[in-house]
Amino acid sequence: MSCLETIGQYAFRSLGYGEKLLPRTDFTLCQQFTLIGSGLVWNIYFGVLALTFGFFLANALAMAKAAQNPWIRKPAEWFIFVFRGSPLFIQFFLAYAALVMLPRGGIDLFGLHIPTAWLTSAWAGALIVLFLNTAAYTAEIFYGALRSIPKGDLEAAEAYGLTGWAKYRRIQWPTMLRLGWPAYTNEAIFLFHATTLVFFSGFPAFQQRGDALYYANYFADKTFNPFVPYPIVAFYFILLTFALIGVFGFVNRRLNRHLPSNTRSKIRLRPQLIR
């Protein structure tokens, strides 16, 4: 079987398309690259969705933690403290144990039957854990950025008549993003790397449609050689990190495009004709 045929059969196997059976013997380098790359789709799925939903929850938590009302501030503080203070690996196991203890057939709430078995699958249960974890870390980053906004900017906004929501939307929120974006970039990279923990969390993959580490572990068990599949996983995540740095770097330049330090000055040639 040629490499092109292998790619055609296994490129989208993690999504349920192509060959259903995994190769058993005579593993080629093309097979390992293709299947591990196929599983990377699930790591990207976990990272993108958790980062997207976590961004909005983090904004709400940062605002709540900065609020003066203790009934709003304290729950946000405890939420952030619990998820930042406990290991992500332990959060996976606790979440899986809690979700498995729910009735498999579902629960009855206010006369409505709500199925819960889907929460034990990796695509949903693990995603919830990653979403809550990154929301807590991002909220702390945004809260620190909120506290770091120069007081002169707020006083200037009030001098122009901006108060309340208008001041937050036009002054505080953009400045918060600009100040906190470099640290948020690191959190995004960490989150995508943390998606590899889903394989060890206990949440099962659906019909052998696992992530990149799932296929790497399969090849390592079959060949008794971990020095080929695991470096392939690292190679893919290095490429993914470069892509994240590029995307977040572009957003960072857009957020800071108005600053004088980010404007390119034109080169002026001034020859010294007279000494």
N, C-alpha and C positions, 0 to 999 in steps of 0.2 A: 504494500500500500504506500503510495507516494505521500509526501507531506501535504500537498494540496488536497488530496482526498481525505486525509486525517483532519485537516482544518474544516472541510465541508461537513464531516460527520460529527465532530465534537465541539465545534466553536460555540454552539448555543445549547449544549447539552444541559447546562445548569438551569436553563429556562424551560426545559422540557422538549426541545427540538433536536432532531438528529438521532444518532445512535443511542439506544437506551442502556445497553450493556457496556460496562467498563472493560477495557482491555485486560486480559488475564496474564499473558506472557509476552516476551519479546518487546519490552517497553522501549520505545524510541524517544529521543529528545524532543522530537516534534510533538509526540503525544503528550508529553509532560508539559511543555510550554502551552499547548492548545487547551488542555483540560484545566490547568491552573489558571490560565487567562480567562477561561469560561467561568470559573468559580469567582473570579474577581468581580464579576458583575454584581454578585450579591453583596460583596464588601462595599462597592460603590452605592448600591441601593441603601444599605444601612447608613452609610455616612451622609449621603445627600439628604435623605428624609429626616434623619435625626438632627442634622445641622439646620435644615430649613425650619422645622417646627420648633426646635430648641431656640432659634434666634428670636422668634416672636415671644415665646415664654420668658426668655431671658430679659427682654426689654420690660415686660410687665413686672418681673421679679425685681429688677433694678429700680424701677420706679417705686415699687412697694417698699423696698428696703430703705429708700431715701425719704419715704413719707414720714410725717410727724406723728400721725395717728398710730399708737402702739398696736391696735387691733389689725392694722394693715402691715405694719413693719415687722412685728414679731413672727408671724407665720412665714414670711419671706426669709427672714434671718435663719429660722430653724430649718427650713427646707434646704437652703444653700449650705448650711453647716453640716447637715446629715449627709448629703450627697458628696460634699467635698471632703468630709472627714472620714468616710468609710471607703475601703478599696472597691474598685469597680468589679473585680472578680467576685467579691462577696455579694455585691448587689445582684449580680447575675444569678447566683445560687439561691439567694433569698427570694428573688422574684419568681424563679422557677418553682421553688417549693410552695410559695403562696398560690401560684396559679394552678399547680397540680392539685392542691388541696380543695380547690373549688370543684363543685360537682361537674363531672364530665358531660352530663347531659344538658347542663345549663342551670340557671337560677331563675326563680320566679320573683319578680319585683313589680309590685303594684299591679298584679294580674297579668303582667307581660312575661313571656318566656324568653330569656336572653341566653343564647348559646355561648359557652365559654371555652369549649375545647380548642378553638382556634388560637387562643392565647398561649397554649403550650407549644406552638410551633415557633421556629426561629424567626420567621419573617414578621411576626407580630410581637411576641413576647420579648425577644431580644431587642427589637427596635424600640419598645417602650422604655427599657432600661437605658439604652444609649441616649434616647431623647431626654429623659429626666436628668441624666448625669451631665450631659453637655450643657443643658439649660442652667444648671446650678453653677458650673464653672464660668460660663459666659456671663451670667448675671453678676457674679462677683467682679469680673473684668469691667463690665459696663457701669457697675456701681462706683468702682474706683475712678473711672473716667468721668462720671457725673460729678464726683467730689473734686476733681482736678480742673474743672472748667474755671478759667480766670474770672475773678469777681468783676473785673472791668467789663467783660462781655455781657454779664447779666445786668449790670447797672446801665450800660448803654441801651440794652433792649428795653428796660423799664423807662428810660428817658424818651424812647420813641413810642411809648404807649403799649408795648407788648407785655402782656401779663397772662398768667395761667397757661392754658393749653397752647395758645398762639406762641408764647415765649418758648415753651418746650419744643414745639414742632419746628420752629424756624431757627432757634438758637441752640438750645440745650441738646436736642437729639442729634443734629448734624455734628456738633462739636464733640459730643460723647463718642460717636462713631469714629471720628477722625483721631481722637486721642487713644481709643481702645482698640483700633483695628490691628495694629501690629501684634498685640497680645492675643487677639481673637484669631489671627492667622495661625499662631502656634497651637491654639486650642483645636482648630479645625484639623491640623495635621495630626495631632494626638488622637482625635476622634477616629479618623480613618485608620490609624494604626490599631486602635483599640477594637476595631471590628473583628480582628483576628481572634479575640477572646470568645466570640460567639461559638466557635467550634468546641471550646472546653466548657461552655456554660451549662450544658445539659439540654438545651433546647434542640430538638431533633431537626435535621434537614428533611425536607419533603421529597420522598422518592429519590434519594441519593442526589438531590440537587443542592449540593453543599457549596460553601464558599471556597476561596483559594486554598486555605489551610486544610480543608477537608480532602481535596484531591492530592495535595502535597503529602499529607499523612498516609493516604492510600498507597501512593507510589513508594514512600519510604518503608512501609510495612511489607510490601510485595518484593522489593528489591534489596531490602536490608542496607540501603545506602541513602542516608539522609543528606549527603553532601551534593546532591543534584536537585531534588525538588524544593528543598527549603531555600537555597540561594535563588532559585527561580522566583519564589514568592517575594523574597527581599528585592529582587530586581524589579518586579512589577510595582511594588510599593514605592520604590525610589522614583520610578517614572511617574507614579501617581502624586508623589510629593512635589516633583518639579511642576506638574500641571497645577496643583493647588497654589504653589508659590506664584506661578504666573497669573492665575485668575485673581487671587487676593492682592497681588502686587498691582494689577491694573486698577482694581477698585480703590486701593490706597492712593494711587496717583490721582484718580478722579476726585477723591475726597479732599486732597490737599492741593488741587490744581490752582487754587486762588492764592496760595502763599507765595511770597516773593522768592523764597529759596528754591521753589520748584519751577520757576520760569527760566527758560534758557535765554541767556543774554547773547546778543549778536556779537560776533567777532569783528572788531573794528581795527583796521590796519592803519596805524599812524606812524609812518616812517619819520625818523628824526633826520631832517634834511639840514638843519642848521645846528651846529654845536654851540 
